[in-house]
Amino acid sequence: MESALRTIESWPVPSAAAAVVRADGSLAGTYGRTDHPYELASVTKPLAAYAALVAVEEGAIELDEPAGPEGSTVRHLLSHTSGLAFDEHRVMAPPGDRRLYSNAGFEVLGDHIAKATDIPFETYLRDAVLGPLGMTGTRLAGSPAKDGVSTADDLARFAAELQAPRLLAPVTVREATTVVHPGLKGVLPGYGHQAPNDWGLGFEIRDGKSPHWTGGSSSARTFGHFGQAGTFLWVDPDAGAACVVLTDRAFGPWAVEAWPPFTDAVLAAL
C-alpha cells in the first residue's frame, strides 16, 4: 500500500494527505500529514447528508416531506432531483425530472433541518455526526454544500462509519448508497453528461459512469464524492475498503489524469 500511496508525490499539488480504511475500520495505509486541515469543497455534502439521515432516524424530518421548490421533498434535495439550479435558488426543472447537481439544494436542506430542529445546521452536524465520531478537526464554515474543513484522520473515521455504521441503521446507509430515481440523465461536474447519472441520498454512485474520477477497477457499487478543492472520498464495498484524499490544489485536468490510476493502484494493493 505504501508504494501506491506514494504515487501522490508525482502529483502537481503543494501538499496532500490520504488514508485507506478497511471495512473493519483499520487503516491499510496513510500518506502525508493526516492531521492537517484541508478545505473539502463538495466532500462536505456526504457529511451533511449523514446529518440529514440522522435527523430522519430521530424523527425530526421525513425523507418524503415537502422541502425546497413546490413538489420537492427532502429525498429530492439529497439526490439532486429537486430541480434547483447549481448555485442559485432558481428552479430549472420539475422535481424528479432531471439530475441537476445543486449546491443550492443542499443549502435549502440545511435550512430545512435547522428549522425542523430549531438548531443551526452546523451545530446539528457537529452534535449528530462529528462529535460522536470523534471528528474534532472538522468544522462547517458556511454552506452545507461546500464549506467543510477536515483532516484525513477525521475523514478516515467517517469512512469507517460508512462501512460499519454506528450512528445510523445499516439499512439507512444502504438506502443512501442505492440509486434514487434510476435512469435520470445529468451532468457530473468536471466529467460531462452521464446517462444515467446515478446518485443516492447525498452520495454519488459509480455504476457504469465513464469518464469517472474513481478507477477502472472500481466496482459499480462504489460510492462517495469528490470536491473542487482537489479532494475525494470513495467507498468500494466489493473491495472492502475506502479511500480519502485531500489536497490544496483545485480540481482540474491534473486530477482527471491522476486520480483513476491512483485508485487502481490502491485497489490492487489491497
Residue pairs with C-beta under 8 A, 6 or more apart in sequence:
1 20
1 28
1 29
1 266
1 269
1 270
2 29
3 265
3 269
4 29
4 262
4 265
4 266
4 268
4 269
5 18
5 20
5 29
5 30
5 31
5 266
6 31
7 261
7 262
7 265
8 16
8 18
8 31
8 32
8 245
8 262
10 258
11 247
11 254
11 258
12 249
12 254
13 230
13 247
13 248
13 249
13 254
14 247
14 248
14 249
15 32
15 33
15 36
15 247
15 248
16 31
16 32
16 245
16 246
16 247
16 248
17 30
17 31
17 32
17 33
17 34
17 36
17 38
17 151
17 152
17 245
17 246
18 30
18 31
18 32
18 34
18 152
18 243
18 244
18 245
18 246
19 27
19 29
19 30
19 31
19 34
19 152
19 153
19 155
19 156
19 159
19 243
19 244
20 27
20 28
20 29
20 30
20 241
20 242
20 243
20 244
20 266
20 270
21 27
21 28
21 156
21 159
21 160
21 163
21 241
21 242
21 243
21 244
22 28
22 163
22 240
22 241
23 163
23 164
23 237
23 240
23 241
24 164
25 160
25 163
25 164
27 156
28 241
28 269
28 270
29 269
30 152
30 156
32 152
34 151
34 152
34 153
34 156
35 137
35 151
35 152
35 153
36 151
36 152
36 246
37 137
37 149
37 150
37 151
38 149
38 150
38 151
38 152
38 229
38 231
38 246
38 247
38 248
39 148
39 149
39 227
39 229
39 231
39 248
40 47
40 146
40 148
40 149
40 150
40 227
40 229
40 231
40 246
41 146
41 227
41 228
41 229
41 230
41 231
41 251
42 103
42 145
42 146
42 189
42 225
42 226
42 227
42 228
43 148
43 150
43 155
43 225
43 226
43 227
43 229
43 231
43 232
43 233
44 140
44 143
44 144
44 145
44 146
44 147
44 148
44 227
45 106
45 144
45 145
45 146
45 202
45 225
46 158
46 162
46 202
46 203
46 224
46 225
46 233
47 125
47 129
47 130
47 138
47 140
47 148
47 150
47 158
48 106
48 109
48 110
48 121
48 125
48 140
48 144
48 145
48 148
48 202
49 78
49 176
49 201
49 202
49 203
50 128
50 129
50 158
50 161
50 167
50 168
50 202
51 113
51 121
51 124
51 125
51 128
51 129
52 61
52 74
52 78
52 109
52 113
52 201
52 202
53 168
53 172
53 173
53 176
53 201
53 202
54 128
54 129
54 167
54 168
55 61
55 113
55 116
55 117
55 124
55 128
56 62
56 63
56 74
56 172
57 168
57 169
57 172
60 113
60 116
60 117
61 67
61 74
61 112
61 113
61 116
62 74
63 73
63 74
63 75
63 78
63 201
64 73
64 74
64 75
65 73
65 74
66 72
66 73
67 73
67 74
67 76
67 77
67 108
67 109
67 112
68 76
68 77
68 82
68 84
68 95
68 105
68 108
68 109
68 112
69 82
69 83
69 84
69 91
69 95
71 94
71 95
72 82
72 83
72 84
72 95
73 95
74 109
74 112
75 180
75 201
76 82
76 83
76 95
76 96
76 105
77 84
77 102
77 105
77 106
77 108
77 109
77 112
78 109
78 176
78 180
78 201
78 202
79 99
79 180
79 181
79 199
79 200
79 201
79 202
80 99
80 100
80 101
80 102
80 105
80 186
80 199
81 95
81 96
81 97
81 98
81 99
81 100
81 180
81 181
81 184
81 199
82 95
82 100
82 102
82 105
82 108
83 91
83 92
83 93
83 94
83 95
83 97
83 98
83 100
84 90
84 91
84 92
84 100
84 102
84 104
84 105
84 108
85 91
85 92
85 100
85 102
85 104
86 100
86 101
86 102
86 103
86 104
87 102
87 103
87 104
88 104
89 104
89 107
89 108
90 104
92 98
92 100
93 100
96 181
96 184
97 184
98 184
98 185
98 186
99 181
99 184
99 185
99 186
99 196
99 197
99 199
100 186
101 186
101 187
101 188
101 189
102 145
103 143
103 145
103 146
104 145
105 145
106 143
106 144
106 145
107 143
107 144
107 145
109 144
110 121
110 143
110 144
110 145
111 121
113 121
113 124
114 120
114 121
114 124
117 124
119 127
121 140
121 144
122 139
122 140
122 144
125 140
125 144
126 139
126 140
128 167
129 135
129 158
129 167
130 136
130 138
130 139
130 154
132 166
132 167
133 154
133 157
133 158
133 161
133 167
134 154
134 157
135 150
135 154
135 155
135 157
135 158
136 154
137 150
137 151
137 153
137 154
138 148
138 149
138 150
138 151
138 154
138 155
139 148
139 149
139 150
140 147
140 148
140 149
141 147
141 148
141 149
146 227
146 228
150 246
151 246
152 244
152 245
152 246
155 233
155 244
155 246
156 244
158 233
159 233
159 235
159 242
159 243
159 244
160 242
161 167
162 173
162 235
162 242
163 235
163 237
163 240
163 242
165 172
165 173
175 200
175 201
176 200
176 201
176 202
176 203
177 200
177 201
177 203
177 205
177 221
177 223
177 235
178 200
178 205
179 196
179 198
179 199
179 200
179 205
179 207
180 199
180 200
180 201
182 196
182 198
183 196
184 196
184 197
184 198
185 193
185 194
185 195
185 196
185 197
186 193
186 194
186 197
187 193
187 194
187 197
188 194
188 197
188 204
188 209
188 212
189 228
190 213
190 226
190 228
190 251
190 255
190 256
191 209
191 211
191 212
191 213
191 256
192 211
194 209
196 207
197 209
198 204
198 205
198 206
198 207
198 209
199 205
200 223
202 225
203 223
203 224
203 225
204 223
204 224
204 225
204 226
205 221
205 222
205 223
206 212
206 214
206 218
206 219
206 220
206 221
206 222
206 223
206 234
207 220
208 220
211 256
212 218
212 260
213 226
213 232
213 255
213 256
213 259
213 260
214 222
214 224
214 234
214 236
214 259
214 260
214 263
215 259
215 260
215 261
215 262
215 263
215 264
215 266
215 267
216 260
216 264
217 263
217 264
217 267
217 268
218 234
218 236
218 263
218 264
218 267
219 236
219 237
219 238
219 239
221 236
221 237
221 238
222 234
222 235
222 236
222 237
222 238
223 234
223 235
224 232
224 233
224 234
224 235
224 242
225 232
225 233
226 232
226 233
226 251
226 255
226 259
227 251
228 250
228 251
229 246
229 247
229 248
229 250
229 251
230 246
230 247
230 248
230 249
230 250
230 251
230 255
231 245
231 246
231 247
232 243
232 244
232 245
232 259
233 242
233 243
233 244
233 245
234 242
234 243
234 263
235 241
235 242
236 242
236 267
239 267
239 270
240 270
241 266
241 267
241 270
243 263
243 266
245 259
245 262
